[in-house]
Amino acid sequence: MSLAPLSHTEIDETIAALDRMAHNLWWTWNQGAQEIFQELSPRGWQNLYHNAVAILHEVSRDELHARLLDPDFGRRVRLVLQDFDCYMNDKETWGRKHAPALIKNPVAYFSAEFGFHETLPIAAGGLGILAGDHTKSASDLDIGFIGISLFYREGYFQQQINQDNWQMEYYTLLNPQNLPMEPVLDKSGQPLVGVVQIDMSDVSFQAWRVNVGRSIIYLLDTNRPENSQHHRDLTRRVYGGDNTMRIMQEIVLGIGGVRLLRALGIKPSVYHMNEGHAAFLTLELMREKMAEGMSLEQAQATTKQQCIFTTHTPVEAGHDRFNKELMHYAMPKFLAQLNMSIDDLMGMGRVDPRNEQETFCMTVLGLKFSRAANGVSELHGEVSREMWHCMWPDRKVNDVPIGSITNGIHLMGWMKGPVRKFWQRKLSGAGALSANPTRAKAAISLEVEVNSEDFWKKMDDNNFISDEEIWALRYKLRRELIEFARRRLLIQGQRLSQSDFIAFDQLLNPDALTIGFARRFATYKRAPLIFDQFENVVKLIQDTKRPVQFIFAGKAHPRDDEGKRYIQRIIHLSKYSELKGNLVFLENYDVHVARQMVSGCDIWLNNPRRPLEASGTSGQKAGCHGCLNLSILDGWWREGYDGTNGFAIGDDSHPMSVEEQDSRDSANLYKTLTEQVIPRFYERDAQGIPRAWIKMIRRAMTTLVPKYNTWRMVQDYTRKYYLTK
Ligand SMILES: *Cc1c(COP(=O)(O)O)cnc(C)c1O
């Protein structure tokens, strides 16, 4: 392409294409695309929290026109748009080769939450983030993939900490006009409206379409003028309200979701339930079949052949249960459509259909009417087979039909900008891309390289990448995190007009071993565990030759006072104990905060009560940034850890009593920290480089990154579950 300015027609085309690209979340995992939006309005990029659609609204047409007349900028924009086109139209994909059947009849993936990006906060935690990463890799691989969820117009809550160090929740209204979503319209151009039966009412819903590369997500929304206020509010907040609200949301998701697919003429080859929230979809599939004349038994058997189920937690509260009164209250009209008695319905959600004592369990419903089911790590598979053995009492525990596929992350989405640039430079330097002369091809190649084992194997090679380069990158990422933390803490402090002044510019030490902990503050994750060894931690922190610092973040569920007390305790320590200055808590954990932390920290701490962390994914985001895991051998880490690629707390076992486990784990945590982590980090050679530490980073990159990603995970789902009956 020449460096002549674009013609008027070209500019008009380019503006229209930019708008299309802003409405496809593909840009959130493409570095060049992000830079374009950032360059259009650097301040807006920050203030609007990286919202491409809002940026395009902020920049006038005249300004855009003028900017695109700059030959260099215009050319770069056109190149990114070309990358986008190439991506969307590529026909030589994994999916077309290995799963062509799914392109015509896609996977319908139902999930109560999806976490894609910080501007669309409709996820509460790991379950949603996983669903988002699954969607992105389904797009990269090009398997036909449709997601179904709800449009929560107030999203998940924003967290602010008050004067008493107590978590406050507030909600902001999301404006679809300013988000990468568009209304689903019928032939006459009006919103497409569907109906579900809830209590004695017909409740209408409309839908929003979110483009995620080649994948499409539909978000159902009951905020329709013809609905009562109560029903309009069903899709207001992620997991908002009580059990009544919950069951009604799940009716919209499961039953409404299937009805939307029908209205759109989509014929899925498989329905994937991401956790029990969506399990009512099986009832709608049965209803359809019976309406066409099948018997209940036939309808159940056929439905079972169409569905697969993933369970995500052994924690009892993570499995929705509804009592008979509530089921009766929420579903009478639908029951009539099903032509079924309440007792028959209750039976489908019980392990023992005739046991009147049992409540209706969504996981049981999902498991009963799926052709295959899985947990999300090997250990979680085992634990789930034990947990649900009661449903298959005639079988041995090991023959309970629940397998496992270990979770992963979408690498290109999580990898921070400087790290992408770093690898990109490395790749071009190594001549790996010389066979692909065009830039568009090269960009796609990087995405493929990043998922290949061979690429990460090169991290073991000193000629490909030197210790010095890795160490410089680590310093850069740590500094970026610390500056981010200082900015955030300044804002937090200003809001509380803190009387004891902290010099924010000096807060945290860019040379210190930085330990991060961030996730939902569910109590089994034991955020404050390390402070059980308070005296010892103080000793560590007072060692000025080998400084250590801690950064915490995370939200507690609005009704989880115990989790909020954990937050309060940590913030209290950060302000009033000897740990002040070496311990901080960052407010409002979300995808953006997560990206800063998993890249900038040296150690990613994970100390759940085993075996309750089904997989965990935040530690997987650390690897490609050279951040090492220090974790209990639970979830993914139990299979990922090999003795050379990070640190283990304790061994592959756990005592039965909670008290014993907590005291043993906190002692082991402290032991690993002092005997292994700190000495290795501070063991420097004459050039000041921690060679042994960097060796471990290399091992983590070669052994973990190519395995614990959704590129591998979605292939596993496709081969093992989507394509086989
Ligand atoms: C990755 C991620 C999670 C999941 O973290 P776990 O360690 O698996 O609990 C939760 N929330 C956000 C914002 C994340 O990015």
The ligand as a Tripos MOL2 file, in Angstrom:
@<TRIPOS>MOLECULE
LIG
   15    15     1     0     0
SMALL
NO_CHARGES

@<TRIPOS>ATOM
      1 C1         -9.5070  -15.3040   35.9210 C.3       1 LIG1
      2 C2        -10.5100  -14.5570   36.7060 C.ar      1 LIG1
      3 C3        -11.2540  -15.2030   37.7040 C.ar      1 LIG1
      4 C4        -11.0490  -16.6440   38.0510 C.3       1 LIG1
      5 O1         -9.9760  -16.7640   38.9430 O.3       1 LIG1
      6 P1         -9.7780  -18.0600   39.8450 P.3       1 LIG1
      7 O2         -8.4070  -18.0030   40.3100 O.co2     1 LIG1
      8 O3        -10.0350  -19.2190   38.9500 O.co2     1 LIG1
      9 O4        -10.7680  -17.9710   40.9270 O.co2     1 LIG1
     10 C5        -12.1740  -14.4510   38.4140 C.ar      1 LIG1
     11 N1        -12.3820  -13.1480   38.1500 N.ar      1 LIG1
     12 C6        -11.6850  -12.5040   37.2080 C.ar      1 LIG1
     13 C7        -11.9560  -11.0530   36.9710 C.3       1 LIG1
     14 C8        -10.7360  -13.1770   36.4550 C.ar      1 LIG1
     15 O5        -10.0570  -12.5310   35.5130 O.3       1 LIG1
@<TRIPOS>BOND
     1     1     2 1
     2     2     3 ar
     3     2    14 ar
     4     3     4 1
     5     3    10 ar
     6     4     5 1
     7     5     6 1
     8     6     7 2
     9     6     8 1
    10     6     9 1
    11    10    11 ar
    12    11    12 ar
    13    12    13 1
    14    12    14 ar
    15    14    15 1
@<TRIPOS>SUBSTRUCTURE
     1 LIG1         1 GROUP 0 **** ****
